[in-house]
Amino acid sequence: MKTATLLTHVGRNPEAHEYTVNAPVYRSSTRIFPTLEAFEAGSAENYEKLAYARYRSTNSQYLEEALSALDGSDHAIVFSSGLAAIVNALLAFLKAGDHVLIPDCIYYSARKYCIQELPRLGIECTFYPPRMGADIASLVKPNTRVIYAESPGSMTLEMQDIPALAKVAHENNCIMMADNTWATPLYFKPFQHGVDVSIQSATKYIGGHSDFVMGVVSTTKDHFPALKRAYLNYGAAAAPDVCALALRGLRTMEVRIKQQQKNTLAVIEWLRTQPLVKGILTPVVPEDPGHAIWKRDYTGFASVFSILVDKPEHATLARMMDGLEHFKMGFSWGGYESLMIPFSPAAYHTISGWDSDIYAFRLHVGLEDPADLIADLKSGFARLNA
Ligand SMILES: *Cc1c(COP(=O)(O)O)cnc(C)c1O
């Protein structure tokens, strides 16, 4: 089955639900067992038997089947947020005394988790320069258990050489874990590039409509029991309603992203002509240091990227941002609407050597007409220049 067909077919079972195209939402906490035998079976296999909605629901089961088919993984589990997915993935495989290698470009909330929580659990964490490939071997210690990647990185979009990192991980008996939110499994197949545990924030393109948060972790067969253990013990399940919304988002994910890619290229082409833009951070542009790796391993891209500018006066920045009509300020991305936030790369990195004078904007290009988006940026840049 080709991907577009897969996206319309997976995670449905009309025969079991009065032949409705989509399964209804099983809004529930409790399932009632008709017999003692069923109760005992449910208690023994609470996950498989959908014994309680914190373990699993019909809707989460369908969504997980769909997501693992798309990932090409053995199993997927959905979580209450992307961050919960990251945390559960780490806690599934790390214990006190272990060491984990984290890229300096990691998603900000995950960085905070690693800095503030892992040491409290006796887990040691080393941040590494994201463009490090096979050289990461020099940072591996006898107690290193996980090499984590996020490619390209949040906000600054450094490409990572995941196959090279995975090779080092496997030579050292470590698990290769990667946050694949940017590319989605449509454009980067994690399990074909050595990843053992793949994470996504479903909040972004899977949802696609900015109306919920959710995360997903996919694993190979060997690693699934550990993930399932953590999932059942930490209780960060996704609600049935949200699973149904995610499955609905999945149906149109590819067409949305394809259109957003077109719009993104149009916006980038215009940005390249702007003297105010000192750099464009995305592996899609040929001058990006990660372009070759992106071309080798990826078949597409996300409509989120950053641009570098000279640090503006705060009042000037406010005039620019407050006047934007289509690019609205807000966290997250991957929805149908355009977003833009200012940031300082130095605040998101500790070891990558970003100068505190460098300033940036992160743009997310939505489904609006790119001509309107460019006009919005044009007047914004005029306010920034004034
Ligand atoms: C948004 C995001 C997350 C966190 O997802 P939430 O659903 O907001 O918790 C994790 N990783 C990446 C790369 C993200 O963009």
The ligand as a MOL file (V3000), in Angstrom:
LIG
                    3D

  0  0  0     0  0            999 V3000
M  V30 BEGIN CTAB
M  V30 COUNTS 15 15 0 0 0
M  V30 BEGIN ATOM
M  V30 1 C 6.1420 20.5330 20.3090 0
M  V30 2 C 7.2640 19.5880 20.3830 0
M  V30 3 C 7.3740 18.6850 21.4440 0
M  V30 4 C 6.4310 18.6890 22.6140 0
M  V30 5 O 5.1390 18.3660 22.2490 0
M  V30 6 P 3.8700 18.7690 23.1590 0
M  V30 7 O 2.7820 17.9820 22.5090 0
M  V30 8 O 3.7160 20.2360 23.0480 0
M  V30 9 O 4.1530 18.3270 24.5480 0
M  V30 10 C 8.4230 17.8000 21.4250 0
M  V30 11 N 9.3190 17.8010 20.4220 0
M  V30 12 C 9.2500 18.6570 19.3950 0
M  V30 13 C 10.2800 18.6080 18.3350 0
M  V30 14 C 8.2240 19.5880 19.3300 0
M  V30 15 O 8.1690 20.4440 18.3170 0
M  V30 END ATOM
M  V30 BEGIN BOND
M  V30 1 1 1 2
M  V30 2 1 2 3
M  V30 3 2 2 14
M  V30 4 1 3 4
M  V30 5 2 3 10
M  V30 6 1 4 5
M  V30 7 1 5 6
M  V30 8 2 6 7
M  V30 9 1 6 8
M  V30 10 1 6 9
M  V30 11 1 10 11
M  V30 12 2 11 12
M  V30 13 1 12 13
M  V30 14 1 12 14
M  V30 15 1 14 15
M  V30 END BOND
M  V30 END CTAB
M  END
